[in-house]
C-alpha cells in the first residue's frame, strides 16, 4: 500500500501492544513488534509475511534499546508511529516494596520509555516528523494504595512527555500521552511483581481488593480503533483518555482535586509566592 506506515510498538506480544500490532497489520501497515519474548508473535509473522518484524528487546537495557531501534529503523527504512507501551506492575504498599523491586519497576515503566523516546527521536527528526504515543494510565493523576509505584512511573512519564512534546514539535514530531483505561491485558497476572505483605496493612489491602472487584474489563482490541485514528490525525492532542468510563473517572478525579484546592485556598494565599 502506498500510504502504509511503519510502526514500532513495544510490549507487543500481549495485551494492548498485541492489539495495536494486529490493528496496524490489518490496516496494511508494517510493524516492528518489540517484546522480551517474541515467541507469541510467530502466528502473526506467518499471517502477515513481510509486514511484521519481531524484535526481542528489554526496554530496561538502554544500550539494547538504542541497538534495537537501529534494527527497527532499518527493517522497513523508516519509522512513522512509535508506541511506547511496554509496562509492568508492582503491586503492594509503599513501605513493603524493596529497593530492587522499585528500581526494576521504574526501569521498565519510566526509564524504558525514556530510552525508547531518546533512541527514536534522531530518526524521526531526520525524516522530518513522526508520531510518538506514550502509553500511560487514566489513574496516573492521583496516587492509589497498592499501586502507588505504578502510578508514580506513569505520572513521571506524563510529565516528561509533555515536556518532550514542546521540545520536538518544531521538528514535525507529534507526541501524545495516551492515558489508557482498564483493559483485560494480563498486567495483573503475567506482568505483576507482588510485595511481601505486612500484617499492619491487611485491612486496607482487603478493602482495596474489594474495591478493584471482579468486574470484567473490556478486551484490548476494543481500544485499538482509537489508537489507529489517533495516529492518523494531522494535529493530534497532547493528551488523550482512552475509555468511556475512564473519561468520566478522570474528570471526576480532576474535579475532586479542584474542590480540595479551593477548600484550602485561604491557607494557600497566606504566602505571597
C-alpha positions as a Markdown table, in Angstrom:
| # | Residue | x | y | z |
|---|---|---|---|---|
| 1 | Unk | 0.0 | 0.0 | 0.0 |
| 2 | Unk | 1.3 | 3.4 | -1.0 |
| 3 | Unk | 0.3 | 5.1 | 2.3 |
| 4 | Unk | 1.3 | 2.2 | 4.5 |
| 5 | Unk | 3.0 | 3.4 | 7.7 |
| 6 | Unk | 5.8 | 1.8 | 9.7 |
| 7 | Unk | 5.1 | 1.2 | 13.4 |
| 8 | Unk | 7.4 | 0.4 | 16.3 |
| 9 | Unk | 5.4 | -1.0 | 19.2 |
| 10 | Unk | 7.0 | -2.1 | 22.5 |
| 11 | Unk | 5.4 | -4.6 | 24.7 |
| 12 | Unk | 3.8 | -6.0 | 21.5 |
| 13 | Unk | 3.5 | -9.7 | 22.4 |
| 14 | Unk | 0.4 | -9.4 | 24.6 |
| 15 | Unk | -2.3 | -7.1 | 25.9 |
| 16 | Unk | -2.7 | -3.6 | 24.4 |
| 17 | Unk | 0.6 | -3.9 | 22.4 |
| 18 | Unk | -0.6 | -7.1 | 20.7 |
| 19 | Unk | -4.0 | -5.4 | 19.9 |
| 20 | Unk | -2.3 | -2.4 | 18.4 |
| 21 | Unk | 0.0 | -4.6 | 16.4 |
| 22 | Unk | -2.8 | -6.6 | 15.0 |
| 23 | Unk | -4.8 | -3.5 | 14.1 |
| 24 | Unk | -1.9 | -1.9 | 12.3 |
| 25 | Unk | -1.2 | -5.0 | 10.3 |
| 26 | Unk | -4.9 | -5.4 | 9.4 |
| 27 | Unk | -4.8 | -1.8 | 8.1 |
| 28 | Unk | -2.0 | -2.8 | 5.7 |
| 29 | Unk | 0.8 | -1.1 | 7.7 |
| 30 | Unk | 4.1 | -2.7 | 8.7 |
| 31 | Unk | 5.2 | -3.3 | 12.3 |
| 32 | Unk | 8.4 | -3.8 | 14.2 |
| 33 | Unk | 7.0 | -5.6 | 17.3 |
| 34 | Unk | 9.3 | -5.4 | 20.3 |
| 35 | Unk | 9.0 | -7.6 | 23.3 |
| 36 | Unk | 11.1 | -9.5 | 25.8 |
| 37 | Unk | 9.5 | -12.7 | 24.5 |
| 38 | Unk | 8.6 | -12.6 | 20.8 |
| 39 | Unk | 7.5 | -16.2 | 20.5 |
| 40 | Unk | 3.8 | -15.3 | 20.8 |
| 41 | Unk | 4.2 | -13.2 | 17.7 |
| 42 | Unk | 5.1 | -16.2 | 15.4 |
| 43 | Unk | 1.5 | -16.6 | 14.4 |
| 44 | Unk | 1.3 | -13.0 | 13.2 |
| 45 | Unk | 4.6 | -13.3 | 11.3 |
| 46 | Unk | 3.1 | -16.2 | 9.3 |
| 47 | Unk | -0.2 | -14.4 | 8.8 |
| 48 | Unk | 1.4 | -11.1 | 7.6 |
| 49 | Unk | 4.6 | -12.2 | 5.7 |
| 50 | Unk | 6.9 | -9.2 | 5.0 |
| 51 | Unk | 4.9 | -6.9 | 7.2 |
| 52 | Unk | 5.9 | -7.9 | 10.7 |
| 53 | Unk | 9.4 | -8.0 | 12.2 |
| 54 | Unk | 9.6 | -9.4 | 15.8 |
| 55 | Unk | 12.3 | -7.6 | 17.8 |
| 56 | Unk | 13.5 | -9.2 | 21.1 |
| 57 | Unk | 14.0 | -6.3 | 23.4 |
| 58 | Unk | 14.2 | -5.5 | 27.1 |
| 59 | Unk | 13.5 | -1.8 | 27.3 |
| 60 | Unk | 15.2 | -1.6 | 30.7 |
| 61 | Unk | 18.5 | -2.1 | 28.9 |
| 62 | Unk | 19.4 | 1.3 | 27.4 |
| 63 | Unk | 22.1 | 0.0 | 25.1 |
| 64 | Unk | 19.8 | -2.7 | 23.9 |
| 65 | Unk | 17.1 | -0.2 | 23.2 |
| 66 | Unk | 19.4 | 2.0 | 21.0 |
| 67 | Unk | 20.7 | -1.0 | 19.2 |
| 68 | Unk | 17.1 | -2.3 | 18.8 |
| 69 | Unk | 15.8 | 1.0 | 17.4 |
| 70 | Unk | 18.6 | 0.9 | 14.8 |
| 71 | Unk | 17.4 | -2.5 | 13.7 |
| 72 | Unk | 13.8 | -1.3 | 13.7 |
| 73 | Unk | 14.5 | 1.7 | 11.6 |
| 74 | Unk | 16.5 | -0.4 | 9.1 |
| 75 | Unk | 13.8 | -3.1 | 8.9 |
| 76 | Unk | 11.5 | -1.0 | 6.6 |
| 77 | Unk | 13.6 | 2.1 | 6.1 |
| 78 | Unk | 11.8 | 4.4 | 8.4 |
| 79 | Unk | 9.6 | 4.8 | 11.5 |
| 80 | Unk | 6.3 | 6.6 | 11.3 |
| 81 | Unk | 4.5 | 5.7 | 14.6 |
| 82 | Unk | 6.3 | 4.7 | 17.8 |
| 83 | Unk | 4.1 | 3.3 | 20.6 |
| 84 | Unk | 5.8 | 3.3 | 24.0 |
| 85 | Unk | 3.7 | 0.6 | 25.5 |
| 86 | Unk | 5.9 | -1.8 | 27.4 |
| 87 | Unk | 5.0 | -1.9 | 31.1 |
| 88 | Unk | 4.8 | -4.0 | 34.3 |
| 89 | Unk | 3.0 | -3.7 | 37.6 |
| 90 | Unk | 4.4 | -3.5 | 41.1 |
| 91 | Unk | 1.6 | -4.4 | 43.5 |
| 92 | Unk | 1.8 | -3.6 | 47.2 |
| 93 | Unk | 2.1 | -0.9 | 49.8 |
| 94 | Unk | 4.9 | 1.7 | 49.5 |
| 95 | Unk | 6.5 | 0.5 | 52.8 |
| 96 | Unk | 6.5 | -3.1 | 51.6 |
| 97 | Unk | 8.4 | -2.6 | 48.4 |
| 98 | Unk | 12.1 | -3.4 | 48.3 |
| 99 | Unk | 14.7 | -1.2 | 46.6 |
| 100 | Unk | 15.3 | -3.9 | 44.0 |
| 101 | Unk | 11.6 | -4.1 | 43.2 |
| 102 | Unk | 11.1 | -0.3 | 42.9 |
| 103 | Unk | 14.2 | 0.2 | 40.7 |
| 104 | Unk | 13.3 | -2.7 | 38.5 |
| 105 | Unk | 9.7 | -1.4 | 38.1 |
| 106 | Unk | 10.8 | 2.2 | 37.2 |
| 107 | Unk | 13.5 | 0.8 | 34.9 |
| 108 | Unk | 10.7 | -0.5 | 32.7 |
| 109 | Unk | 7.8 | 1.8 | 33.1 |
| 110 | Unk | 9.6 | 5.1 | 33.2 |
| 111 | Unk | 13.3 | 4.8 | 32.2 |
| 112 | Unk | 12.5 | 2.2 | 29.5 |
| 113 | Unk | 10.0 | 4.6 | 27.8 |
| 114 | Unk | 12.6 | 7.4 | 28.0 |
| 115 | Unk | 15.3 | 5.3 | 26.4 |
| 116 | Unk | 12.9 | 4.4 | 23.5 |
| 117 | Unk | 12.0 | 8.0 | 23.0 |
| 118 | Unk | 15.6 | 9.1 | 23.1 |
| 119 | Unk | 16.6 | 6.4 | 20.6 |
| 120 | Unk | 13.8 | 7.1 | 18.0 |
| 121 | Unk | 14.0 | 10.9 | 18.0 |
| 122 | Unk | 17.0 | 11.2 | 15.8 |
| 123 | Unk | 15.3 | 9.0 | 13.2 |
| 124 | Unk | 12.0 | 10.9 | 13.3 |
| 125 | Unk | 13.8 | 14.2 | 13.2 |
| 126 | Unk | 15.9 | 13.2 | 10.2 |
| 127 | Unk | 12.9 | 12.1 | 8.2 |
| 128 | Unk | 11.0 | 15.3 | 9.0 |
| 129 | Unk | 8.4 | 14.0 | 11.5 |
| 130 | Unk | 6.6 | 11.2 | 13.1 |
| 131 | Unk | 4.3 | 10.2 | 15.9 |
| 132 | Unk | 5.3 | 9.2 | 19.4 |
| 133 | Unk | 2.5 | 7.7 | 21.5 |
| 134 | Unk | 3.4 | 7.5 | 25.2 |
| 135 | Unk | 1.1 | 4.9 | 26.9 |
| 136 | Unk | 0.3 | 5.9 | 30.5 |
| 137 | Unk | -2.8 | 5.4 | 32.6 |
| 138 | Unk | -6.1 | 7.1 | 33.4 |
| 139 | Unk | -5.2 | 6.9 | 37.1 |
| 140 | Unk | -1.7 | 8.5 | 36.8 |
| 141 | Unk | -3.0 | 11.8 | 38.0 |
| 142 | Unk | -3.6 | 10.6 | 41.6 |
| 143 | Unk | -1.9 | 8.2 | 44.0 |
| 144 | Unk | -3.8 | 5.0 | 44.9 |
| 145 | Unk | -2.9 | 2.5 | 47.7 |
| 146 | Unk | -1.3 | -0.8 | 46.5 |
| 147 | Unk | -0.5 | 0.6 | 43.0 |
| 148 | Unk | 1.5 | 3.7 | 44.1 |
| 149 | Unk | 4.7 | 2.9 | 42.2 |
| 150 | Unk | 2.7 | 2.1 | 39.0 |
| 151 | Unk | 1.0 | 5.4 | 39.2 |
| 152 | Unk | 4.3 | 7.2 | 40.0 |
| 153 | Unk | 6.1 | 5.8 | 37.0 |
| 154 | Unk | 3.2 | 6.7 | 34.7 |
| 155 | Unk | 2.9 | 10.2 | 36.3 |
| 156 | Unk | 6.6 | 10.8 | 35.7 |
| 157 | Unk | 6.1 | 9.7 | 32.1 |
| 158 | Unk | 3.2 | 12.0 | 31.7 |
| 159 | Unk | 5.3 | 15.0 | 32.8 |
| 160 | Unk | 8.4 | 14.1 | 30.7 |
| 161 | Unk | 6.2 | 13.5 | 27.7 |
| 162 | Unk | 4.5 | 16.9 | 28.0 |
| 163 | Unk | 8.0 | 18.5 | 28.0 |
| 164 | Unk | 9.1 | 16.3 | 25.1 |
| 165 | Unk | 6.1 | 17.4 | 23.1 |
| 166 | Unk | 7.1 | 21.0 | 23.4 |
| 167 | Unk | 10.7 | 20.2 | 22.6 |
| 168 | Unk | 10.2 | 18.2 | 19.4 |
| 169 | Unk | 7.1 | 19.8 | 17.8 |
| 170 | Unk | 9.3 | 22.1 | 15.8 |
| 171 | Unk | 10.8 | 19.1 | 14.1 |
| 172 | Unk | 7.3 | 17.8 | 12.9 |
| 173 | Unk | 7.2 | 15.2 | 15.7 |
| 174 | Unk | 3.9 | 14.9 | 17.4 |
| 175 | Unk | 3.8 | 13.4 | 21.0 |
| 176 | Unk | 0.6 | 12.2 | 22.6 |
| 177 | Unk | 0.2 | 11.0 | 26.2 |
| 178 | Unk | -2.3 | 8.1 | 25.8 |
| 179 | Unk | -4.0 | 7.6 | 29.2 |
| 180 | Unk | -5.4 | 4.1 | 29.0 |
| 181 | Unk | -8.4 | 2.9 | 30.9 |
| 182 | Unk | -8.6 | -0.6 | 32.4 |
| 183 | Unk | -8.4 | -3.4 | 29.9 |
| 184 | Unk | -8.0 | -7.1 | 30.1 |
| 185 | Unk | -4.3 | -7.1 | 29.4 |
| 186 | Unk | -3.0 | -9.6 | 31.8 |
| 187 | Unk | -0.9 | -6.9 | 33.6 |
| 188 | Unk | -2.2 | -8.0 | 37.0 |
| 189 | Unk | -1.1 | -11.6 | 36.3 |
| 190 | Unk | 1.9 | -12.2 | 34.0 |
| 191 | Unk | 3.2 | -8.6 | 34.3 |
| 192 | Unk | 2.9 | -8.2 | 38.1 |
| 193 | Unk | 5.5 | -8.3 | 40.9 |
| 194 | Unk | 3.9 | -8.5 | 44.4 |
| 195 | Unk | 5.5 | -7.2 | 47.6 |
| 196 | Unk | 5.8 | -9.2 | 50.7 |
| 197 | Unk | 2.7 | -8.2 | 52.7 |
| 198 | Unk | 3.0 | -6.6 | 56.1 |
| 199 | Unk | 0.3 | -7.6 | 58.5 |
| 200 | Unk | -0.4 | -4.0 | 59.5 |
| 201 | Unk | -1.8 | -3.3 | 56.1 |
| 202 | Unk | -4.1 | -6.3 | 55.8 |
| 203 | Unk | -7.4 | -4.5 | 56.4 |
| 204 | Unk | -6.5 | -1.8 | 53.8 |
| 205 | Unk | -5.4 | -4.5 | 51.4 |
| 206 | Unk | -8.6 | -6.3 | 51.8 |
| 207 | Unk | -10.5 | -3.1 | 51.3 |
| 208 | Unk | -8.6 | -2.3 | 48.1 |
| 209 | Unk | -9.1 | -5.8 | 46.7 |
| 210 | Unk | -12.8 | -5.4 | 47.3 |
| 211 | Unk | -12.8 | -2.0 | 45.5 |
| 212 | Unk | -11.0 | -3.4 | 42.5 |
| 213 | Unk | -13.8 | -6.0 | 42.4 |
| 214 | Unk | -14.4 | -8.8 | 39.9 |
| 215 | Unk | -15.7 | -6.6 | 37.1 |
| 216 | Unk | -14.7 | -7.9 | 33.7 |
| 217 | Unk | -12.5 | -5.4 | 31.9 |
| 218 | Unk | -13.0 | -4.9 | 28.1 |
| 219 | Unk | -10.7 | -6.6 | 25.7 |
| 220 | Unk | -7.7 | -4.7 | 24.4 |
| 221 | Unk | -8.8 | -4.8 | 20.8 |
| 222 | Unk | -11.7 | -2.5 | 21.7 |
| 223 | Unk | -9.1 | 0.2 | 22.3 |
| 224 | Unk | -7.2 | -0.3 | 19.1 |
| 225 | Unk | -9.5 | 1.7 | 16.8 |
| 226 | Unk | -8.8 | 4.8 | 19.0 |
| 227 | Unk | -5.1 | 4.4 | 18.5 |
| 228 | Unk | -5.5 | 3.9 | 14.8 |
| 229 | Unk | -7.5 | 7.1 | 14.5 |
| 230 | Unk | -5.2 | 9.0 | 16.8 |
| 231 | Unk | -2.1 | 8.0 | 14.7 |
| 232 | Unk | -3.8 | 9.4 | 11.6 |
| 233 | Unk | -4.8 | 12.8 | 13.0 |
| 234 | Unk | -2.9 | 15.6 | 11.3 |
| 235 | Unk | -3.0 | 17.6 | 14.6 |
| 236 | Unk | -3.3 | 15.1 | 17.5 |
| 237 | Unk | -3.9 | 16.2 | 21.1 |
| 238 | Unk | -1.0 | 16.1 | 23.6 |
| 239 | Unk | -3.2 | 14.0 | 25.9 |
| 240 | Unk | -6.0 | 11.6 | 25.2 |
| 241 | Unk | -8.0 | 9.4 | 27.6 |
| 242 | Unk | -8.9 | 6.0 | 26.1 |
| 243 | Unk | -12.1 | 4.6 | 27.5 |
| 244 | Unk | -15.6 | 6.0 | 28.0 |
| 245 | Unk | -15.8 | 5.0 | 31.7 |
| 246 | Unk | -12.2 | 6.2 | 32.3 |
| 247 | Unk | -13.0 | 9.5 | 30.7 |
| 248 | Unk | -15.7 | 10.1 | 33.3 |
| 249 | Unk | -13.5 | 8.9 | 36.2 |
| 250 | Unk | -10.6 | 11.2 | 35.2 |
| 251 | Unk | -13.0 | 14.2 | 35.1 |
| 252 | Unk | -14.4 | 13.3 | 38.5 |
| 253 | Unk | -10.9 | 13.0 | 40.0 |
| 254 | Unk | -9.9 | 16.3 | 38.5 |
| 255 | Unk | -13.0 | 18.0 | 40.0 |
| 256 | Unk | -12.3 | 16.4 | 43.4 |
| 257 | Unk | -8.7 | 17.8 | 43.2 |
| 258 | Unk | -10.0 | 21.3 | 42.3 |
| 259 | Unk | -12.5 | 21.1 | 45.2 |
| 260 | Unk | -9.7 | 20.2 | 47.6 |
| 261 | Unk | -7.6 | 23.1 | 46.5 |
| 262 | Unk | -10.5 | 25.5 | 46.8 |
| 263 | Unk | -11.3 | 24.3 | 50.3 |
| 264 | Unk | -7.8 | 25.3 | 51.4 |
| 265 | Unk | -7.4 | 28.4 | 49.3 |
| 266 | Unk | -7.4 | 30.6 | 52.3 |
| 267 | Unk | -4.3 | 28.9 | 53.6 |
| 268 | Unk | -2.5 | 28.8 | 50.2 |
| 269 | Unk | -3.0 | 32.6 | 49.8 |
| 270 | Unk | -1.3 | 33.4 | 53.1 |
| 271 | Unk | 2.1 | 33.1 | 51.3 |
| 272 | Unk | 2.8 | 35.6 | 48.5 |
| 273 | Unk | 4.7 | 33.2 | 46.2 |
